[in-house]
Amino acid sequence: MYGIELLVEEHKKIYALTEHLNATCCSILEGAEVDLAELRECLDFVRNYADKHHHGKEEQILFHFMLERNDSAAEKLVRNGMLVEHDLARYHVGELDKALTLYEKEPTSQAKLDILIHAAGYAELLQRHINKENEVCYTYAERLLPEETKKLIDEQTKVFEEKAQQEHIQEKYSAWINKRNGKAG
């Protein structure tokens, strides 16, 4: 199923971002300066690729069709699991943004601690979340949804992707994460 295969591929980039955030947090703990520009680039990746692009496809397409089935297990999995975790991730991102702004104005230990808490909190949450989606949510969706619905998901995913390609979303964020991981292109 194209739509789910694409989401799994995107998870690899998002997981790489979480590893980068963890490494950044460890560097700060070991005495490195807080690189505000780098952390703001991480926020840009999270907001525009992980959330708007990736979670956008999940929420507007896949989860929408899963919830349409009126299946109680899908309802709990999506509403009480995946969507709650998306909102918790957004909370960490918002708090990280605030902490970066505070640190920029006055680089206190408390502001630095808040940066570490929310960057590491986001990373840990997303790593667990990605595993749940790959191993539970997506496999359940593939069992739950009829073939005609899977085709609709694939079609809508292609349209979503084409629009994002016009804005160079995939290209920009793939290049950004690959650069951090020392990979070409």
N, C-alpha and C positions, 0 to 999 in steps of 0.2 A: 504494500500500500504506500504509494508515493508520499502522501501527506505525513504519515507517521515516520517513514524512513527519513524524510527531511528533518523532522523535529529531532530525531535521534542524532542526526549529523550535527545539527545546531547545538545540541547538548554538549558535544565534544568541545566546541569553541567556548561555550559558557563555563564548562568545567575547567578549561584551561585558564579562563579569567579568574575563577575562584582560587586556583593554585597560585596564580600571580599575586592576588590579594593576600593570600596567606604568607607568601614569601616576602612581600612588602611589609606586612605586619611584623614578621620575625626580624627583618632588617632594622625596623624602628626599635624593637625591643633590644636589639643588640647594639644600639647606639647611633644608627643612621639618622640623618635629618629626615623630617617629614617632607616628602616631595609633593607639595600641593598640586603642581601641574600634572604630575603623573596620576595622582589619586583622582583629580577631576576628569582626566581622560578615562579612567576606570569607570567613573560615574556616567560619563557619556556612553561608554560601551554598554553598561548595565541598562541605562534608561532607553537607549535607542535600538539596541540589538536584542539584549536578553528580554527586556520587558515589552517595548512597543512592537518589535518585529516578531520575536519568538512567542512570548506569552500572548501577543495579539492574535496570532494564528490559532493557538490553543483555545483561547477564550471565545473568539468570534466564530471559529469553525468547528474544531474537534469537540470541545466541551459542549458547545451549543447542540450538536447532533446527539451527543451522548445523553444530555439532559432531556431532549425531545422524546426519548424512548420510554420515559416514565418507569425506569428500572430503579428500584430502591437502592441497590448496591451502587449503581452508577451515580445516583443522586448523592449518596454519602461520600463516595470517592471524590467526586468533582466539587460539590459545594462545601463539604466539611473537611476536605483534605487539600486538594490542589489549589482551589481558589483562596482558601484561608492562607496557605503558604505563599501564594503570589502577593497577597496583601501584606503579610509579615515581611516579605522581601522588600516591598515598597517602603515599609516603615524604616527598615535598616538603611535603605538608600537615602531617605529624607533626613534621618538623623545623622548619617555620615556627612551629608552635604552641610548641615548645620554645624557639625563639629569642625569641618574644614574651614568654614567661614569664621568661626570663633577663633580657631588656631591662627588663622591669617591675621586677625585683628590683634590677638594677644596670645602668643604661644605658651600657654600654661600646661602644666602636667595633666590637669583635668581635661582640657581640650584634646590633648594627645591621647589620653585614656579613652575618651569618647570615640576618637577616630579608630583606635584599635578594636574597641568593643563592637562597633557597628560594621567595620570592614570584615573582621573575623566572623562576626555573627551572620552577616550576609553570606559569606563564603561557606560556612558550615551548613547553614540552612539550604543553600542551593545545591550543595553536593548531595545531601540526603534527598532533597526534592527530585533531583535529576534521576537518582537511582529508583525512587518510587515510581516516577512516571515511566521510565524505560521498562522496569520489571513488572509493574502492576497495572498502572493506568492504561498504557498503550496496548498491552496484551489483552486487557479486558475489553477495550474498545474494539479491537479486531475480532474478538469472539462475539461481542454484543451486536455490532452493527451489521445490517444486511448489505449485500453487495451493492445495491443501488445507492445506498447512503455513502458507502466507501467511495464510490465513483464521484458523487457530489462533493465529498470532502477533498478528493484529489483535484477536481476541477477548480474548486474555490481556492485551494492552496496555490494552484498554478497562477491564478489571477492575482492573488495576494503577492506572490513572488515576482511576477512581472512588474507590478507597480513598484515594489521595493527595488528591483533592478534598475528602473528608470531613475531612481534616487541614489543609486550606487551603494545601497545599504550593505548588501552581502560583501561586495568587493572591499569597501572601506573597513569594515570591522574584521573581516578575515585577515586583511593585510595587517591591521593593528595588532591582533592577537598573535599572528604568526611572527611578527617582528619581536614581540616580547618573549616568544618561545624559541627564537633563533632559527625559524624556518623560513625558507624562501617562499615568496608569493603567498 
